Amino acid sequence: MQLALKLQRQPLWIASVSLALVGTLVLTWLPELDRAAQGYLANALSDNLLIYASARGLNALISVIQSIEISFSLGAGVAVNLEKSWIHSMT
């Protein structure tokens, strides 16, 4: 009796899984889903490009600030020189 029930359930299980796979394949071919995915991908790429460009620009600005050396004289042989060590101590 149990063997007969097992054999009857197995084809039903295989048919259910097969139907789910075919249904998933059909849904992937719908143009609405394709357009939505393309729009999402385009937005994600543009957002990531903006973030990457901002990080690179900020990195360049910090590098320029770190390489600045300031030197000036107050007259009568008195000179002030601010080098990288002063700037590194601020960061």
C-alpha positions in Angstrom: 0.0 0.0 0.0 2.7 2.5 0.9 4.7 1.7 -2.2 1.7 2.5 -4.3 1.2 5.8 -2.6 4.9 6.7 -3.1 4.7 5.9 -6.8 1.5 8.0 -7.2 3.1 11.1 -5.4 6.4 11.0 -7.4 4.9 11.9 -10.8 2.8 14.7 -9.1 6.0 16.1 -7.6 7.9 15.9 -10.9 5.0 17.6 -12.7 4.8 20.4 -10.1 8.5 21.1 -10.3 8.4 21.0 -14.1 5.5 23.3 -14.3 7.2 25.8 -11.9 10.4 25.8 -14.1 8.4 26.3 -17.3 6.4 29.1 -15.7 9.6 30.8 -14.5 11.1 30.6 -18.1 7.9 32.1 -19.5 8.0 35.0 -17.1 11.7 35.7 -18.0 10.6 36.3 -21.6 8.0 39.0 -20.8 9.1 42.4 -22.2 7.7 44.2 -19.1 10.1 42.4 -16.8 13.0 42.9 -19.2 12.4 46.7 -19.4 12.1 46.9 -15.6 15.4 45.1 -15.2 17.1 47.3 -17.7 15.9 50.4 -16.0 17.0 49.2 -12.6 20.5 48.3 -14.0 20.9 51.6 -15.7 20.0 53.5 -12.5 22.3 51.3 -10.4 25.2 51.9 -12.8 24.7 55.6 -13.0 24.5 55.9 -9.2 27.6 53.8 -8.8 29.5 55.9 -11.4 28.6 59.1 -9.5 29.7 57.7 -6.2 33.0 56.4 -7.7 33.7 59.7 -9.4 33.0 61.6 -6.1 35.4 59.3 -4.2 38.1 59.7 -6.7 37.7 63.5 -6.8 37.8 63.7 -3.0 40.9 61.5 -2.9 42.6 63.8 -5.4 41.7 66.9 -3.4 43.1 65.3 -0.2 46.3 64.4 -2.0 46.7 68.0 -3.2 46.1 69.4 0.2 48.6 67.0 1.7 51.3 68.0 -0.7 51.0 71.8 -0.1 53.9 73.6 1.5 53.5 77.1 2.7 56.4 79.4 3.2 56.5 83.2 3.9 58.7 85.7 5.6 57.8 88.3 8.2 60.7 90.6 7.4 64.0 91.1 9.1 65.1 87.5 8.4 62.2 85.8 10.1 60.7 83.0 7.9 57.8 80.7 8.6 57.8 77.3 6.7 54.9 74.9 7.1 55.6 71.5 5.5 53.9 68.2 5.2 54.5 67.2 8.8 52.2 70.0 9.9 49.5 69.0 7.4 49.8 65.3 8.4 49.4 66.2 12.1 46.0 67.8 11.2 44.6 64.7 9.6 
